[in-house]
Structures are given as C-alpha cells and as structure tokens.
C-alpha cells in the first residue's frame, strides 16, 4: 500500500478530459465509480477551510498464466515449486564497530547541538534586539498627536521597516527612521532542531545495541568502563541541553513572546508603508481622524453645542488606560438672529408744498407756486431685522438672509417700510452689514402738475398721490437675540 497526498485541484486538473462524477451537497457518501473519471466535490468552502485528499492504493494483481492453464503433469499433480533461497542476513555489528559508531554519532550530535545553540542564540538575540528597537521607537513617537516632523519620521521608519536588516546586523537604535525588523527564521524550533534530535537518538540507539550484545559485560569491565561512562555523561548533557530548546521550554516561550510582540509592531507600521507608496490621500486617511458635527439635525430652529471628546488607548503597554481629551466645543447657532440698528435708504424722498415763486406773467411779482420743502437722495432709517443663517465660517464670518422693517419718514410722517436682502455677519453674528431691497412709500405730483405750477383757480392743496416704490438700502445692525 502507498499513501499519496494530493490536492483536490490537482486531481480535477488532471482529469479535465475524463468523464466527471459530481459529488453534490446532498450526495450520499461514499460514491462508487468504475473506470476513469473525475470526481468533482461541489461547493467547497474556501473561506473557512483548505482542502487536500489522501489516496491509499492497494494493488490488484492480474491472473498468471499458470492459474489460467496449469502445465500438464504425468503424475496428475501440480508441478513442484522451485526451491527459493532464503534472503541473506547481514551480520550483526561487533562491539568494536558499535563503539566506533557511537563515537562518530556522538561527535555528529555535538556538532549539530553546537549549530543549534548558535542558531538559537542568534535568533533569540535578533528577536530581543528588534523588540528593544521598537520600545525605543515607541518612546520617540510617544505623543498622541504628532507634529509634522514626527509624522514624516514615522512614515520614513515604516518604509524602512518594510525591508528587514540582515540577521547578522543590529538595528540603528539612534536613528528614529531606521528599520527595526531583522530578517531571519521567526519559527520555533529552528531548522537544525530536528537534525540534532535525530543525532542524539542515534547515539542512544548505538549504546542500547551495545548493552544487548552478549560480550558487553566483559567488554565494559575490561578497561572500557570509564570511557563508556564518559560517553553516557556526554549523552546525558546533550539530552538535557536539548530539552532546554524544546517547544514549550522557558527559552522557547520567551522567544515566541518576543517574535509575537515584534510581529504586532510590524503589523502596525506595515499599513503606513503601504499608504506612503500609494498616495497622499492614503497617508492622510491614516494620520487624520475625522469627526463630523452636523448642525442640520435640530428641529424648530434650535441651536446646539457639542463638546467633542477624543478617547485614545496606548496599545504599547500591557495594561492600557483610556485617556480622554476634549477636542472641541462646537456651537451650532440657531438659524435665526434678531438684530437692530441704523441704516440709510437710497429711495429719493421728496415733500411737496406751496412755496413762494416768480409770476411767469409778471416777473416782478411773487406768487404761491408748487415747490418742494424736502428733496433727499439719501435718508436715515432705523432697522429691525431677522437674519436667517445660510453659512457660517470658523473665522467668525457668516452669511444670512435678512428680512425686516425700516422706520423712516416721508412727508413728515413716520413710516414703517419692509426690507429684505443679504447680511454679512462679523464676530460670530455679533454685527451685521446688510445691503437690502427696500419698498418705500413716496409722494409724487398728479399728472398735469409740475414744480412751479401757480396756486389758485380752485387749487388750494398740492395735488399729490402716495405710492410704494422699490429701492436700495444699507443697514448696520447689532445682534439682540438668538
């Protein structure tokens, strides 16, 4: 019988030209096939499992010619079997040969144990040196918020750490951008371990064979006891030393712990190196922590103040402590702000009345004619506004839509007139500058009358009418409520 470990993929690939036998999820096992076929196990789970197959073969011999048609015999019986020679048996080694083999195998075991010791010492030293290097790097990059230099240094360190230094070299502890990773075998036990174990076992086998020899007792006391005892002591020392390197030993556990810690540190800086080799945006995604404050979530015109705290955990220590630092206190201003102040209206304001004028028929006479007592291109106003927030910037500037009323005068009468426009706020809505559209009530002469028209002939009052006219204004107001 022979046992062969094959991958399922190899079996399928080898039989793509053959008939296929599907083994589905509900197929009863085992399936039985005859002739060449490809068995396809359907719907394997590569997410959780890896697959392989083991083939155990038993040869089925074909019938021989004698079994089909035995040779004829005059005696009426099967022909006698030809005599078969017994296999040669190797002579057992003598005590002298076993003693020589023991010495040779002991020397080989010592050589392998020395190589194992050197390999373990080198691997342990490398793991310890790398671990010390990471501790020094963690001290250098100790701030929870890096400055630009430390950020650049950390990126350079991550890129350098992607290429481990030679196993016979030591990391540059003084340069915070130099690599800590050291190349080498990170597994336990090292690759010489198995060879050393086999060599020690061979020496034990040699010495055991000697004790089974009939002449061992006489040989042992015939001047060979001290040498045999020394060999036994050497073998015991090698076995004891070998046990200190076994998996689960103190040295092995210490090495595995160091390697695990180093692997964790490598895994932390590997994404930084990958991002640095990708794009600036990828680097920013690692070194920036976005916190979104959404001021558009409150209903009914309410504002909000958010105190934003950041928690950070030092994962470089065995007992990490949650540290909290307040990042910001973010105010979401209410949509509306009431402001009041003064301003100016650019709607022309004219007030008509009878005034003294020259008689056009007799320039030497003075008569009463239609004229103006007030003629202003700009008039002062008092403004009351409700400013609806459109955009606020962190530097204190803002933009609002303003609606309100302006108190002015026309024809000697106080008038409240509507205004609307855009407000530019300063110092977080403390002061507003607003260019506005104003609808003002103004007087004008009736058609057919003009300035200088004489009074009389039934004209006892100035023939005017009042209408609302659009124009522009400019207000300067201060916040009074929010």
Secondary structure as a PSIPRED ss2 file (coil, helix, strand):
# PSIPRED VFORMAT (PSIPRED V4.0)

   1 X C   1.000  0.000  0.000
   2 X E   0.000  0.000  1.000
   3 X E   0.000  0.000  1.000
   4 X E   0.000  0.000  1.000
   5 X E   0.000  0.000  1.000
   6 X E   0.000  0.000  1.000
   7 X C   1.000  0.000  0.000
   8 X H   0.000  1.000  0.000
   9 X H   0.000  1.000  0.000
  10 X H   0.000  1.000  0.000
  11 X H   0.000  1.000  0.000
  12 X H   0.000  1.000  0.000
  13 X H   0.000  1.000  0.000
  14 X H   0.000  1.000  0.000
  15 X C   1.000  0.000  0.000
  16 X C   1.000  0.000  0.000
  17 X C   1.000  0.000  0.000
  18 X C   1.000  0.000  0.000
  19 X C   1.000  0.000  0.000
  20 X E   0.000  0.000  1.000
  21 X E   0.000  0.000  1.000
  22 X E   0.000  0.000  1.000
  23 X E   0.000  0.000  1.000
  24 X C   1.000  0.000  0.000
  25 X C   1.000  0.000  0.000
  26 X C   1.000  0.000  0.000
  27 X C   1.000  0.000  0.000
  28 X C   1.000  0.000  0.000
  29 X C   1.000  0.000  0.000
  30 X C   1.000  0.000  0.000
  31 X C   1.000  0.000  0.000
  32 X C   1.000  0.000  0.000
  33 X C   1.000  0.000  0.000
  34 X C   1.000  0.000  0.000
  35 X C   1.000  0.000  0.000
  36 X C   1.000  0.000  0.000
  37 X C   1.000  0.000  0.000
  38 X E   0.000  0.000  1.000
  39 X E   0.000  0.000  1.000
  40 X E   0.000  0.000  1.000
  41 X E   0.000  0.000  1.000
  42 X C   1.000  0.000  0.000
  43 X C   1.000  0.000  0.000
  44 X C   1.000  0.000  0.000
  45 X C   1.000  0.000  0.000
  46 X C   1.000  0.000  0.000
  47 X C   1.000  0.000  0.000
  48 X C   1.000  0.000  0.000
  49 X C   1.000  0.000  0.000
  50 X C   1.000  0.000  0.000
  51 X C   1.000  0.000  0.000
  52 X C   1.000  0.000  0.000
  53 X E   0.000  0.000  1.000
  54 X E   0.000  0.000  1.000
  55 X E   0.000  0.000  1.000
  56 X E   0.000  0.000  1.000
  57 X E   0.000  0.000  1.000
  58 X C   1.000  0.000  0.000
  59 X C   1.000  0.000  0.000
  60 X C   1.000  0.000  0.000
  61 X C   1.000  0.000  0.000
  62 X C   1.000  0.000  0.000
  63 X C   1.000  0.000  0.000
  64 X C   1.000  0.000  0.000
  65 X H   0.000  1.000  0.000
  66 X H   0.000  1.000  0.000
  67 X H   0.000  1.000  0.000
  68 X H   0.000  1.000  0.000
  69 X C   1.000  0.000  0.000
  70 X C   1.000  0.000  0.000
  71 X C   1.000  0.000  0.000
  72 X C   1.000  0.000  0.000
  73 X C   1.000  0.000  0.000
  74 X C   1.000  0.000  0.000
  75 X C   1.000  0.000  0.000
  76 X C   1.000  0.000  0.000
  77 X C   1.000  0.000  0.000
  78 X C   1.000  0.000  0.000
  79 X C   1.000  0.000  0.000
  80 X C   1.000  0.000  0.000
  81 X C   1.000  0.000  0.000
  82 X C   1.000  0.000  0.000
  83 X C   1.000  0.000  0.000
  84 X C   1.000  0.000  0.000
  85 X C   1.000  0.000  0.000
  86 X C   1.000  0.000  0.000
  87 X C   1.000  0.000  0.000
  88 X C   1.000  0.000  0.000
  89 X C   1.000  0.000  0.000
  90 X C   1.000  0.000  0.000
  91 X C   1.000  0.000  0.000
  92 X C   1.000  0.000  0.000
  93 X C   1.000  0.000  0.000
  94 X C   1.000  0.000  0.000
  95 X H   0.000  1.000  0.000
  96 X H   0.000  1.000  0.000
  97 X H   0.000  1.000  0.000
  98 X H   0.000  1.000  0.000
  99 X H   0.000  1.000  0.000
 100 X H   0.000  1.000  0.000
 101 X H   0.000  1.000  0.000
 102 X H   0.000  1.000  0.000
 103 X H   0.000  1.000  0.000
 104 X H   0.000  1.000  0.000
 105 X H   0.000  1.000  0.000
 106 X H   0.000  1.000  0.000
 107 X H   0.000  1.000  0.000
 108 X H   0.000  1.000  0.000
 109 X H   0.000  1.000  0.000
 110 X H   0.000  1.000  0.000
 111 X H   0.000  1.000  0.000
 112 X H   0.000  1.000  0.000
 113 X H   0.000  1.000  0.000
 114 X H   0.000  1.000  0.000
 115 X H   0.000  1.000  0.000
 116 X H   0.000  1.000  0.000
 117 X H   0.000  1.000  0.000
 118 X H   0.000  1.000  0.000
 119 X H   0.000  1.000  0.000
 120 X H   0.000  1.000  0.000
 121 X H   0.000  1.000  0.000
 122 X H   0.000  1.000  0.000
 123 X H   0.000  1.000  0.000
 124 X H   0.000  1.000  0.000
 125 X H   0.000  1.000  0.000
 126 X H   0.000  1.000  0.000
 127 X H   0.000  1.000  0.000
 128 X H   0.000  1.000  0.000
 129 X H   0.000  1.000  0.000
 130 X H   0.000  1.000  0.000
 131 X H   0.000  1.000  0.000
 132 X H   0.000  1.000  0.000
 133 X H   0.000  1.000  0.000
 134 X H   0.000  1.000  0.000
 135 X H   0.000  1.000  0.000
 136 X H   0.000  1.000  0.000
 137 X H   0.000  1.000  0.000
 138 X H   0.000  1.000  0.000
 139 X H   0.000  1.000  0.000
 140 X H   0.000  1.000  0.000
 141 X C   1.000  0.000  0.000
 142 X C   1.000  0.000  0.000
 143 X C   1.000  0.000  0.000
 144 X C   1.000  0.000  0.000
 145 X C   1.000  0.000  0.000
 146 X C   1.000  0.000  0.000
 147 X C   1.000  0.000  0.000
 148 X H   0.000  1.000  0.000
 149 X H   0.000  1.000  0.000
 150 X H   0.000  1.000  0.000
 151 X H   0.000  1.000  0.000
 152 X H   0.000  1.000  0.000
 153 X H   0.000  1.000  0.000
 154 X H   0.000  1.000  0.000
 155 X H   0.000  1.000  0.000
 156 X H   0.000  1.000  0.000
 157 X H   0.000  1.000  0.000
 158 X H   0.000  1.000  0.000
 159 X H   0.000  1.000  0.000
 160 X H   0.000  1.000  0.000
 161 X H   0.000  1.000  0.000
 162 X C   1.000  0.000  0.000
 163 X C   1.000  0.000  0.000
 164 X C   1.000  0.000  0.000
 165 X E   0.000  0.000  1.000
 166 X C   1.000  0.000  0.000
 167 X C   1.000  0.000  0.000
 168 X C   1.000  0.000  0.000
 169 X C   1.000  0.000  0.000
 170 X C   1.000  0.000  0.000
 171 X C   1.000  0.000  0.000
 172 X C   1.000  0.000  0.000
 173 X C   1.000  0.000  0.000
 174 X C   1.000  0.000  0.000
 175 X C   1.000  0.000  0.000
 176 X C   1.000  0.000  0.000
 177 X C   1.000  0.000  0.000
 178 X C   1.000  0.000  0.000
 179 X C   1.000  0.000  0.000
 180 X C   1.000  0.000  0.000
 181 X C   1.000  0.000  0.000
 182 X E   0.000  0.000  1.000
 183 X C   1.000  0.000  0.000
 184 X C   1.000  0.000  0.000
 185 X C   1.000  0.000  0.000
 186 X C   1.000  0.000  0.000
 187 X C   1.000  0.000  0.000
 188 X C   1.000  0.000  0.000
 189 X C   1.000  0.000  0.000
 190 X C   1.000  0.000  0.000
 191 X C   1.000  0.000  0.000
 192 X C   1.000  0.000  0.000
 193 X H   0.000  1.000  0.000
 194 X H   0.000  1.000  0.000
 195 X H   0.000  1.000  0.000
 196 X H   0.000  1.000  0.000
 197 X H   0.000  1.000  0.000
 198 X H   0.000  1.000  0.000
 199 X H   0.000  1.000  0.000
 200 X H   0.000  1.000  0.000
 201 X H   0.000  1.000  0.000
 202 X H   0.000  1.000  0.000
 203 X H   0.000  1.000  0.000
 204 X H   0.000  1.000  0.000
 205 X H   0.000  1.000  0.000
 206 X H   0.000  1.000  0.000
 207 X H   0.000  1.000  0.000
 208 X H   0.000  1.000  0.000
 209 X H   0.000  1.000  0.000
 210 X H   0.000  1.000  0.000
 211 X H   0.000  1.000  0.000
 212 X H   0.000  1.000  0.000
 213 X C   1.000  0.000  0.000
 214 X C   1.000  0.000  0.000
 215 X C   1.000  0.000  0.000
 216 X H   0.000  1.000  0.000
 217 X H   0.000  1.000  0.000
 218 X H   0.000  1.000  0.000
 219 X H   0.000  1.000  0.000
 220 X H   0.000  1.000  0.000
 221 X H   0.000  1.000  0.000
 222 X H   0.000  1.000  0.000
 223 X H   0.000  1.000  0.000
 224 X H   0.000  1.000  0.000
 225 X H   0.000  1.000  0.000
 226 X H   0.000  1.000  0.000
 227 X H   0.000  1.000  0.000
 228 X H   0.000  1.000  0.000
 229 X H   0.000  1.000  0.000
 230 X H   0.000  1.000  0.000
 231 X H   0.000  1.000  0.000
 232 X H   0.000  1.000  0.000
 233 X H   0.000  1.000  0.000
 234 X H   0.000  1.000  0.000
 235 X H   0.000  1.000  0.000
 236 X H   0.000  1.000  0.000
 237 X H   0.000  1.000  0.000
 238 X H   0.000  1.000  0.000
 239 X H   0.000  1.000  0.000
 240 X H   0.000  1.000  0.000
 241 X H   0.000  1.000  0.000
 242 X H   0.000  1.000  0.000
 243 X H   0.000  1.000  0.000
 244 X H   0.000  1.000  0.000
 245 X C   1.000  0.000  0.000
 246 X C   1.000  0.000  0.000
 247 X C   1.000  0.000  0.000
 248 X C   1.000  0.000  0.000
 249 X C   1.000  0.000  0.000
 250 X H   0.000  1.000  0.000
 251 X H   0.000  1.000  0.000
 252 X H   0.000  1.000  0.000
 253 X H   0.000  1.000  0.000
 254 X H   0.000  1.000  0.000
 255 X H   0.000  1.000  0.000
 256 X H   0.000  1.000  0.000
 257 X H   0.000  1.000  0.000
 258 X H   0.000  1.000  0.000
 259 X H   0.000  1.000  0.000
 260 X H   0.000  1.000  0.000
 261 X H   0.000  1.000  0.000
 262 X H   0.000  1.000  0.000
 263 X H   0.000  1.000  0.000
 264 X H   0.000  1.000  0.000
 265 X H   0.000  1.000  0.000
 266 X H   0.000  1.000  0.000
 267 X H   0.000  1.000  0.000
 268 X H   0.000  1.000  0.000
 269 X H   0.000  1.000  0.000
 270 X H   0.000  1.000  0.000
 271 X H   0.000  1.000  0.000
 272 X H   0.000  1.000  0.000
 273 X H   0.000  1.000  0.000
 274 X H   0.000  1.000  0.000
 275 X H   0.000  1.000  0.000
 276 X H   0.000  1.000  0.000
 277 X C   1.000  0.000  0.000
 278 X C   1.000  0.000  0.000
 279 X C   1.000  0.000  0.000
 280 X H   0.000  1.000  0.000
 281 X H   0.000  1.000  0.000
 282 X H   0.000  1.000  0.000
 283 X H   0.000  1.000  0.000
 284 X H   0.000  1.000  0.000
 285 X H   0.000  1.000  0.000
 286 X H   0.000  1.000  0.000
 287 X H   0.000  1.000  0.000
 288 X C   1.000  0.000  0.000
 289 X C   1.000  0.000  0.000
 290 X C   1.000  0.000  0.000
 291 X C   1.000  0.000  0.000
 292 X C   1.000  0.000  0.000
 293 X C   1.000  0.000  0.000
 294 X C   1.000  0.000  0.000
 295 X C   1.000  0.000  0.000
 296 X C   1.000  0.000  0.000
 297 X C   1.000  0.000  0.000
 298 X C   1.000  0.000  0.000
 299 X C   1.000  0.000  0.000
 300 X C   1.000  0.000  0.000
 301 X C   1.000  0.000  0.000
 302 X C   1.000  0.000  0.000
 303 X C   1.000  0.000  0.000
 304 X E   0.000  0.000  1.000
 305 X E   0.000  0.000  1.000
 306 X E   0.000  0.000  1.000
 307 X E   0.000  0.000  1.000
 308 X E   0.000  0.000  1.000
 309 X E   0.000  0.000  1.000
 310 X E   0.000  0.000  1.000
 311 X E   0.000  0.000  1.000
 312 X E   0.000  0.000  1.000
 313 X E   0.000  0.000  1.000
 314 X C   1.000  0.000  0.000
 315 X C   1.000  0.000  0.000
 316 X C   1.000  0.000  0.000
 317 X C   1.000  0.000  0.000
 318 X C   1.000  0.000  0.000
 319 X C   1.000  0.000  0.000
 320 X C   1.000  0.000  0.000
 321 X C   1.000  0.000  0.000
 322 X E   0.000  0.000  1.000
 323 X E   0.000  0.000  1.000
 324 X E   0.000  0.000  1.000
 325 X E   0.000  0.000  1.000
 326 X E   0.000  0.000  1.000
 327 X E   0.000  0.000  1.000
 328 X E   0.000  0.000  1.000
 329 X E   0.000  0.000  1.000
 330 X E   0.000  0.000  1.000
 331 X E   0.000  0.000  1.000
 332 X E   0.000  0.000  1.000
 333 X C   1.000  0.000  0.000
 334 X C   1.000  0.000  0.000
 335 X C   1.000  0.000  0.000
 336 X E   0.000  0.000  1.000
 337 X E   0.000  0.000  1.000
 338 X E   0.000  0.000  1.000
 339 X E   0.000  0.000  1.000
 340 X E   0.000  0.000  1.000
 341 X E   0.000  0.000  1.000
 342 X E   0.000  0.000  1.000
 343 X E   0.000  0.000  1.000
 344 X E   0.000  0.000  1.000
 345 X E   0.000  0.000  1.000
 346 X C   1.000  0.000  0.000
 347 X C   1.000  0.000  0.000
 348 X C   1.000  0.000  0.000
 349 X E   0.000  0.000  1.000
 350 X E   0.000  0.000  1.000
 351 X E   0.000  0.000  1.000
 352 X E   0.000  0.000  1.000
 353 X E   0.000  0.000  1.000
 354 X E   0.000  0.000  1.000
 355 X E   0.000  0.000  1.000
 356 X E   0.000  0.000  1.000
 357 X E   0.000  0.000  1.000
 358 X E   0.000  0.000  1.000
 359 X C   1.000  0.000  0.000
 360 X C   1.000  0.000  0.000
 361 X C   1.000  0.000  0.000
 362 X C   1.000  0.000  0.000
 363 X C   1.000  0.000  0.000
 364 X C   1.000  0.000  0.000
 365 X C   1.000  0.000  0.000
 366 X E   0.000  0.000  1.000
 367 X E   0.000  0.000  1.000
 368 X E   0.000  0.000  1.000
 369 X E   0.000  0.000  1.000
 370 X E   0.000  0.000  1.000
 371 X E   0.000  0.000  1.000
 372 X E   0.000  0.000  1.000
 373 X E   0.000  0.000  1.000
 374 X E   0.000  0.000  1.000
 375 X E   0.000  0.000  1.000
 376 X E   0.000  0.000  1.000
 377 X C   1.000  0.000  0.000
 378 X C   1.000  0.000  0.000
 379 X E   0.000  0.000  1.000
 380 X E   0.000  0.000  1.000
 381 X E   0.000  0.000  1.000
 382 X E   0.000  0.000  1.000
 383 X E   0.000  0.000  1.000
 384 X E   0.000  0.000  1.000
 385 X E   0.000  0.000  1.000
 386 X E   0.000  0.000  1.000
 387 X E   0.000  0.000  1.000
 388 X E   0.000  0.000  1.000
 389 X E   0.000  0.000  1.000
 390 X E   0.000  0.000  1.000
 391 X E   0.000  0.000  1.000
 392 X E   0.000  0.000  1.000
 393 X C   1.000  0.000  0.000
 394 X C   1.000  0.000  0.000
 395 X C   1.000  0.000  0.000
 396 X C   1.000  0.000  0.000
 397 X C   1.000  0.000  0.000
 398 X E   0.000  0.000  1.000
 399 X E   0.000  0.000  1.000
 400 X E   0.000  0.000  1.000
 401 X E   0.000  0.000  1.000
 402 X E   0.000  0.000  1.000
 403 X E   0.000  0.000  1.000
 404 X E   0.000  0.000  1.000
 405 X E   0.000  0.000  1.000
 406 X E   0.000  0.000  1.000
 407 X E   0.000  0.000  1.000
 408 X E   0.000  0.000  1.000
 409 X E   0.000  0.000  1.000
 410 X E   0.000  0.000  1.000
 411 X C   1.000  0.000  0.000
 412 X C   1.000  0.000  0.000
 413 X E   0.000  0.000  1.000
 414 X E   0.000  0.000  1.000
 415 X E   0.000  0.000  1.000
 416 X E   0.000  0.000  1.000
 417 X E   0.000  0.000  1.000
 418 X E   0.000  0.000  1.000
 419 X E   0.000  0.000  1.000
 420 X E   0.000  0.000  1.000
 421 X E   0.000  0.000  1.000
 422 X E   0.000  0.000  1.000
 423 X E   0.000  0.000  1.000
 424 X E   0.000  0.000  1.000
 425 X E   0.000  0.000  1.000
 426 X E   0.000  0.000  1.000
 427 X C   1.000  0.000  0.000
 428 X C   1.000  0.000  0.000
 429 X C   1.000  0.000  0.000
 430 X C   1.000  0.000  0.000
 431 X E   0.000  0.000  1.000
 432 X E   0.000  0.000  1.000
 433 X E   0.000  0.000  1.000
 434 X E   0.000  0.000  1.000
 435 X E   0.000  0.000  1.000
 436 X E   0.000  0.000  1.000
 437 X E   0.000  0.000  1.000
 438 X E   0.000  0.000  1.000
 439 X E   0.000  0.000  1.000
 440 X E   0.000  0.000  1.000
 441 X E   0.000  0.000  1.000
 442 X E   0.000  0.000  1.000
 443 X E   0.000  0.000  1.000
 444 X E   0.000  0.000  1.000
 445 X E   0.000  0.000  1.000
 446 X C   1.000  0.000  0.000
 447 X C   1.000  0.000  0.000
 448 X C   1.000  0.000  0.000
 449 X C   1.000  0.000  0.000
 450 X C   1.000  0.000  0.000
 451 X C   1.000  0.000  0.000
 452 X C   1.000  0.000  0.000
 453 X C   1.000  0.000  0.000
 454 X E   0.000  0.000  1.000
 455 X C   1.000  0.000  0.000
 456 X E   0.000  0.000  1.000
 457 X C   1.000  0.000  0.000
 458 X C   1.000  0.000  0.000
 459 X E   0.000  0.000  1.000
 460 X C   1.000  0.000  0.000
 461 X C   1.000  0.000  0.000
 462 X C   1.000  0.000  0.000
 463 X C   1.000  0.000  0.000
 464 X E   0.000  0.000  1.000
 465 X E   0.000  0.000  1.000
 466 X E   0.000  0.000  1.000
 467 X E   0.000  0.000  1.000
 468 X E   0.000  0.000  1.000
 469 X E   0.000  0.000  1.000
 470 X E   0.000  0.000  1.000
 471 X E   0.000  0.000  1.000
 472 X E   0.000  0.000  1.000
 473 X E   0.000  0.000  1.000
 474 X E   0.000  0.000  1.000
 475 X E   0.000  0.000  1.000
 476 X E   0.000  0.000  1.000
 477 X E   0.000  0.000  1.000
 478 X E   0.000  0.000  1.000
 479 X E   0.000  0.000  1.000
 480 X E   0.000  0.000  1.000
 481 X E   0.000  0.000  1.000
 482 X C   1.000  0.000  0.000
